Amino acid sequence: MGWFWADPPAAPAASASASAASRPSQCPVSHGTGPAPHPLPGAGAGSPPSSCPMHKRTIEALTPGASHPPSDSSVPPSSCPVPHGNRSETKEEPQSILSKLNPLNYMFHSISQERAPDQTYALPTSRDESSIPKGSGDGNWEYPSPQQMYNALLRKGYTDTDVTAVESMVAVHNFLNEGAWGEVVEWERRFGKGLFRGWEISKRGEENAPMALRRLEIAEGETEEPTLIRFQGRPKEMTPKAAVIQVLGRLYPSKFGTEPPFDRHDWYVSRNVGSERKVVRYVIDYYTGPPEPTGEPVFYLDVRPAVTPTGAAERLIRWGGDVWWKASGGQTREADAHKPWYHGITRNLSS
């Protein structure tokens, strides 16, 4: 997940024309509270192909395979472009994988847009712009083109990738990241201006929080949108929350049983606190759920701030406000407060 590229798209060497896969007509981003299912767009799509990058590890899908070392005559992409053939006594040290990665997203700086050898099915080379603004302020992050996605998979060695399914892979990749960003924006709208304001929004439970938030935003005027500074895929490092859920799933499988997340991301978001910019780390777990009756796969996103002092307080306020509202009968209490007999009892008790 999260295969953004910050570099501008390279001009394609040859025009690629193909019938694009049908795009979803519905909004892929869940607007409910908490993790929400994100069904795969397109009817009858079935389960993702075995080579779908969402079921691979993000960094693995983009890391060049160790089984194909460069020949002595070739120049590594990140090495000095000036030939030093007459300096045989100087031996260059091999560069690490991390030195070739973009520090903003831990991906390779550039993936070719050219058609792969023996590729008989043309893939689009156009890249969609996301709705996620860059922390640098120069526009939004861009998603990879289907051709870039395919080349990245082949570069890793996934030669069995179904080229006709790559466009669907990119579509799923894009709307899951849009859904994750939507959840991040909701957190920032609620807690971006302080914990007390977040409590005022959360104290009447999740069901009333959207209305309370809209009222505050109308009173406050225009608000500043957060931006994404950088992100990192960490699929091999399970979050503490995901680990606890797995333990509970073994103890109470009927209630907590679920597959481990197939991917994890850390997103670093810029938040404007007063006159200063603050970096807030968000953790995202990507889960698969039971498929729809039509066979379409379902995905769940668990998006929340990392467990820092501020992040833990935000999570406690949001969760605690909802639990308290429900446990104390807040909805019933407010409904009774509008009834005449309730005011009569209140006056008698106070007299």
C-alpha positions as CSV (number, residue, x, y, z in Angstrom):
1,M,0.0,0.0,0.0
2,G,0.9,3.6,-0.3
3,W,2.9,3.6,-3.5
4,F,3.1,7.3,-3.9
5,W,5.8,9.0,-6.0
6,A,6.9,12.5,-5.3
7,D,8.8,12.9,-8.5
8,P,7.1,14.4,-11.6
9,P,6.0,11.7,-14.1
10,A,8.4,10.9,-16.9
11,A,7.4,11.2,-20.5
12,P,6.3,7.8,-21.9
13,A,8.6,6.4,-24.6
14,A,5.7,5.0,-26.6
15,S,2.0,5.6,-26.5
16,A,0.1,2.9,-24.6
17,S,-3.6,2.3,-25.5
18,A,-5.8,-0.2,-23.8
19,S,-9.4,-0.5,-22.6
20,A,-9.2,0.7,-19.0
21,A,-10.8,-1.3,-16.3
22,S,-14.1,0.0,-15.2
23,R,-13.9,2.5,-12.4
24,P,-16.2,2.4,-9.4
25,S,-19.2,4.7,-9.5
26,Q,-19.6,4.9,-5.8
27,C,-17.5,6.8,-3.2
28,P,-14.9,4.3,-1.9
29,V,-14.3,6.1,1.3
30,S,-16.3,5.1,4.3
31,H,-18.0,8.0,6.1
32,G,-19.0,6.1,9.2
33,T,-17.2,6.1,12.5
34,G,-14.3,3.9,13.2
35,P,-12.9,1.4,10.7
36,A,-15.3,0.9,7.8
37,P,-15.3,-1.7,5.0
38,H,-14.0,-0.6,1.6
39,P,-15.3,-2.9,-1.1
40,L,-13.3,-3.5,-4.3
41,P,-14.7,-1.4,-7.1
42,G,-16.3,-3.1,-10.1
43,A,-18.8,-5.9,-10.0
44,G,-17.7,-9.5,-10.0
45,A,-14.1,-8.6,-9.4
46,G,-13.6,-11.5,-7.1
47,S,-10.6,-11.8,-4.8
48,P,-7.5,-9.8,-5.6
49,P,-5.0,-11.7,-7.8
50,S,-2.3,-13.6,-6.0
51,S,0.2,-11.1,-7.2
52,C,-1.7,-8.1,-5.9
53,P,0.8,-5.8,-4.2
54,M,-1.6,-5.2,-1.3
55,H,-0.9,-8.8,-0.3
56,K,2.8,-8.3,-0.8
57,R,5.0,-6.2,1.4
58,T,5.3,-2.6,0.2
59,I,9.1,-2.3,0.4
60,E,9.5,-5.9,-1.0
61,A,7.5,-5.0,-4.1
62,L,9.8,-2.1,-4.9
63,T,13.2,-3.5,-3.8
64,P,15.3,-4.9,-6.6
65,G,15.9,-8.6,-6.3
66,A,19.2,-9.7,-5.0
67,S,19.3,-12.5,-7.6
68,H,20.0,-10.1,-10.4
69,P,23.2,-8.2,-9.6
70,P,24.2,-5.5,-12.0
71,S,27.0,-6.4,-14.4
72,D,30.4,-4.9,-14.1
73,S,30.0,-2.9,-17.2
74,S,26.8,-1.2,-16.0
75,V,26.7,2.0,-13.9
76,P,24.4,1.9,-10.9
77,P,21.6,4.5,-11.2
78,S,22.7,6.4,-8.1
79,S,26.5,6.3,-8.7
80,C,28.6,9.0,-10.2
81,P,27.8,9.5,-13.9
82,V,31.4,10.3,-14.8
83,P,33.3,7.2,-16.0
84,H,36.4,6.3,-14.0
85,G,37.7,3.5,-16.1
86,N,41.3,4.7,-16.0
87,R,41.3,4.5,-12.2
88,S,41.4,0.8,-11.8
89,E,43.0,1.1,-8.5
90,T,39.9,2.8,-7.0
91,K,37.2,0.3,-5.9
92,E,33.8,1.8,-5.4
93,E,31.9,0.6,-2.4
94,P,28.5,-1.0,-3.2
95,Q,25.6,1.3,-2.3
96,S,22.9,0.1,0.1
97,I,19.2,-0.2,-0.8
98,L,18.3,2.7,1.5
99,S,20.7,5.1,-0.3
100,K,18.6,4.6,-3.4
101,L,15.3,5.3,-1.8
102,N,13.3,8.6,-1.6
103,P,13.4,9.7,2.1
104,L,9.9,11.0,1.8
105,N,8.2,7.7,1.1
106,Y,11.0,5.1,1.2
107,M,10.4,4.2,-2.4
108,F,12.7,4.3,-5.4
109,H,13.0,7.7,-6.9
110,S,11.9,6.6,-10.3
111,I,10.2,3.6,-11.9
112,S,10.2,3.3,-15.6
113,Q,7.1,4.1,-17.7
114,E,8.3,2.1,-20.6
115,R,6.7,-1.2,-21.7
116,A,8.4,-4.2,-20.2
117,P,10.0,-6.8,-22.5
118,D,7.5,-9.4,-23.8
119,Q,4.6,-7.3,-22.5
120,T,1.8,-7.8,-25.0
121,Y,-0.9,-5.9,-23.1
122,A,-0.6,-2.1,-23.1
123,L,-1.0,-0.4,-19.8
124,P,-1.8,3.3,-19.2
125,T,1.1,5.5,-18.2
126,S,-1.0,8.4,-16.8
127,R,-0.8,9.0,-13.1
128,D,-3.7,10.1,-11.0
129,E,-3.3,12.9,-8.5
130,S,-4.4,12.1,-5.0
131,S,-6.4,14.5,-2.7
132,I,-3.5,14.3,-0.2
133,P,-1.5,17.6,-0.1
134,K,2.3,17.4,0.2
135,G,3.9,18.8,3.3
136,S,6.3,20.8,1.1
137,G,3.3,22.8,-0.3
138,D,3.9,22.1,-4.0
139,G,0.7,20.3,-4.9
140,N,-0.6,16.8,-4.0
141,W,1.0,13.4,-3.9
142,E,0.6,11.4,-7.1
143,Y,-0.2,7.7,-7.4
144,P,1.8,5.4,-9.7
145,S,0.5,4.6,-13.2
146,P,-0.5,1.0,-14.0
147,Q,2.7,0.7,-16.1
148,Q,4.8,1.8,-13.2
149,M,3.1,-0.6,-10.9
150,Y,3.7,-3.5,-13.3
151,N,7.4,-2.5,-13.8
152,A,7.8,-2.4,-10.0
153,L,6.5,-5.9,-9.6
154,L,8.6,-7.2,-12.4
155,R,11.7,-5.5,-10.9
156,K,11.1,-7.5,-7.8
157,G,10.8,-10.7,-9.7
158,Y,7.0,-11.2,-9.7
159,T,7.0,-12.3,-13.3
160,D,3.7,-14.2,-12.9
161,T,1.8,-11.0,-12.4
162,D,-1.4,-10.9,-14.5
163,V,-0.9,-7.7,-16.5
164,T,-4.6,-7.4,-17.2
165,A,-5.3,-7.1,-13.5
166,V,-2.8,-4.3,-12.8
167,E,-5.3,-1.5,-13.4
168,S,-7.6,-3.0,-10.8
169,M,-4.7,-3.3,-8.4
170,V,-3.9,0.4,-8.8
171,A,-7.6,1.3,-8.4
172,V,-7.8,-0.6,-5.1
173,H,-4.5,0.9,-3.9
174,N,-5.6,4.4,-4.7
175,F,-9.0,4.4,-3.0
176,L,-7.7,2.7,0.1
177,N,-5.2,5.4,0.5
178,E,-7.9,8.0,-0.1
179,G,-9.9,6.3,2.6
180,A,-7.0,6.4,5.0
181,W,-6.4,10.1,4.4
182,G,-10.1,10.8,5.0
183,E,-9.8,9.2,8.4
184,V,-6.6,11.2,9.2
185,V,-8.4,14.5,8.2
186,E,-11.3,13.6,10.6
187,W,-8.9,13.2,13.5
188,E,-7.2,16.5,12.6
189,R,-10.5,18.3,12.4
190,R,-11.4,17.1,15.9
191,F,-8.1,17.4,17.8
192,G,-6.0,19.7,15.6
193,K,-6.8,22.7,17.9
194,G,-6.2,21.1,21.2
195,L,-7.5,18.4,23.6
196,F,-10.1,20.5,25.3
197,R,-11.8,21.2,21.9
198,G,-11.6,17.6,21.1
199,W,-13.4,16.7,24.4
200,E,-16.1,19.2,23.6
201,I,-16.7,17.4,20.3
202,S,-16.4,13.9,21.8
203,K,-18.2,14.1,25.1
204,R,-21.6,13.3,23.6
205,G,-20.5,10.2,21.8
206,E,-19.5,9.4,18.2
207,E,-23.1,9.7,17.0
208,N,-23.3,13.4,18.0
209,A,-19.7,14.3,17.2
210,P,-20.2,15.2,13.5
211,M,-22.9,17.7,14.4
212,A,-20.8,19.2,17.2
213,L,-17.8,19.5,15.0
214,R,-19.7,21.3,12.2
215,R,-21.2,23.8,14.7
216,L,-17.7,24.6,16.0
217,E,-16.2,24.9,12.5
218,I,-19.0,27.3,11.5
219,A,-18.4,29.4,14.5
220,E,-14.6,29.4,14.1
221,G,-14.6,30.1,10.3
222,E,-12.1,28.6,7.8
223,T,-9.8,25.9,9.0
224,E,-6.4,24.8,7.7
225,E,-6.1,21.4,6.0
226,P,-3.4,19.1,7.2
227,T,-0.6,17.9,4.9
228,L,1.3,14.6,4.5
229,I,5.0,15.1,5.0
230,R,6.2,11.6,4.4
231,F,5.2,8.0,5.1
232,Q,6.7,4.6,5.6
233,G,5.5,1.1,5.1
234,R,6.3,-1.2,8.0
235,P,4.5,-4.5,7.1
236,K,6.7,-6.7,9.2
237,E,6.2,-4.7,12.4
238,M,2.8,-5.4,14.0
239,T,1.4,-2.6,16.0
240,P,0.6,-3.2,19.7
241,K,-3.1,-2.8,19.1
242,A,-3.1,-5.4,16.3
243,A,-1.1,-7.8,18.4
244,V,-3.6,-7.5,21.3
245,I,-6.5,-8.1,18.8
246,Q,-4.7,-11.3,17.7
247,V,-4.4,-12.5,21.3
248,L,-8.1,-11.7,22.0
249,G,-9.0,-13.5,18.7
250,R,-7.4,-16.7,20.1
251,L,-9.3,-16.4,23.4
252,Y,-12.6,-15.2,22.0
253,P,-12.7,-16.1,18.3
254,S,-16.4,-15.4,17.9
255,K,-15.9,-11.7,18.8
256,F,-12.3,-10.8,18.0
257,G,-11.3,-13.4,15.5
258,T,-9.7,-11.8,12.5
259,E,-6.7,-12.3,10.2
260,P,-3.6,-10.2,11.0
261,P,-3.3,-6.9,9.1
262,F,-1.7,-7.5,5.7
263,D,0.0,-4.1,5.8
264,R,1.0,-1.3,8.2
265,H,1.9,2.3,7.4
266,D,3.1,5.2,9.4
267,W,2.1,8.6,8.0
268,Y,3.7,11.8,9.3
269,V,1.2,14.6,9.1
270,S,1.9,18.3,9.5
271,R,-0.4,20.0,12.1
272,N,-0.6,23.7,12.7
273,V,-0.5,24.4,16.4
274,G,-0.8,28.1,17.0
275,S,2.0,29.6,14.9
276,E,4.1,26.5,14.8
277,R,4.0,23.3,12.7
278,K,3.9,20.0,14.6
279,V,4.5,16.6,13.1
280,V,1.9,14.0,14.2
281,R,2.5,10.3,13.4
282,Y,-0.5,8.2,12.4
283,V,-0.6,4.4,12.4
284,I,-2.7,2.6,9.8
285,D,-3.5,-1.1,9.9
286,Y,-4.9,-2.7,6.7
287,Y,-7.3,-5.6,7.2
288,T,-9.2,-7.9,4.9
289,G,-12.8,-8.9,5.9
290,P,-15.2,-11.5,4.7
291,P,-16.1,-11.0,1.1
292,E,-19.4,-9.7,-0.1
293,P,-22.1,-12.1,-1.3
294,T,-21.1,-11.1,-4.8
295,G,-17.5,-12.2,-4.2
296,E,-16.1,-8.8,-3.9
297,P,-13.3,-8.5,-1.2
298,V,-13.7,-6.1,1.7
299,F,-11.1,-4.1,3.4
300,Y,-11.0,-2.4,6.8
301,L,-8.7,0.5,7.8
302,D,-7.8,1.1,11.4
303,V,-6.4,4.7,11.5
304,R,-5.3,6.4,14.7
305,P,-2.5,8.6,16.1
306,A,0.5,6.7,17.4
307,V,0.8,6.1,21.1
308,T,2.6,9.3,22.1
309,P,1.5,11.3,25.1
310,T,-0.7,13.5,23.0
311,G,-1.8,10.7,20.7
312,A,-2.8,8.5,23.6
313,A,-4.8,11.4,25.2
314,E,-6.6,11.9,21.9
315,R,-7.5,8.2,21.6
316,L,-8.6,8.1,25.2
317,I,-10.8,11.1,24.9
318,R,-12.5,9.8,21.7
319,W,-13.0,6.3,23.0
320,G,-13.8,7.3,26.6
321,G,-16.3,10.0,25.5
322,D,-18.2,7.5,23.4
323,V,-18.2,4.8,26.1
324,W,-19.3,7.2,28.8
325,W,-22.1,8.6,26.7
326,K,-23.5,5.2,26.0
327,A,-23.0,3.7,29.5
328,S,-24.5,6.7,31.3
329,G,-27.6,6.7,29.1
330,G,-26.8,10.1,27.5
331,Q,-29.2,9.7,24.6
332,T,-32.1,8.7,26.9
333,R,-31.2,11.5,29.3
334,E,-31.3,14.1,26.6
335,A,-34.6,12.8,25.2
336,D,-36.2,12.9,28.7
337,A,-35.0,16.4,29.2
338,H,-37.3,17.7,26.6
339,K,-40.4,16.1,28.2
340,P,-42.7,18.2,30.5
341,W,-42.8,15.7,33.3
342,Y,-39.0,15.7,33.5
343,H,-38.9,19.4,34.3
344,G,-41.6,18.9,36.9
345,I,-39.6,16.2,38.7
346,T,-36.4,18.4,38.5
347,R,-38.2,21.3,40.1
348,N,-39.6,19.2,42.9
349,L,-36.2,17.7,43.7
350,S,-34.6,21.1,43.8
351,S,-37.2,22.6,46.1
